[in-house]
């Protein structure tokens, strides 16, 4: 079980930066001054990034502790 926890820790460590990357690329791709849809509005993207950026950072911290073995059942 501890091996699975450490393996998932590596996955979470990699998932955090990927989420941040896809958030920023989604914002760059969808923000358009001449766009008429809500998704083209930069204010919406600032809100989305402000909400999900701390979640992605927390995911990386959680993964770091899982890799270090802080959640292992044997201490």
Buried (B, 14 or more C-beta within 10 A) or exposed (E): EEEEBBEBBEEBBEBBEEBBEEBEEBBEEBBEEEEEEEBBBEEBBEEBBEEBBEEBBEBBEBBBEBBEEEBEEEE
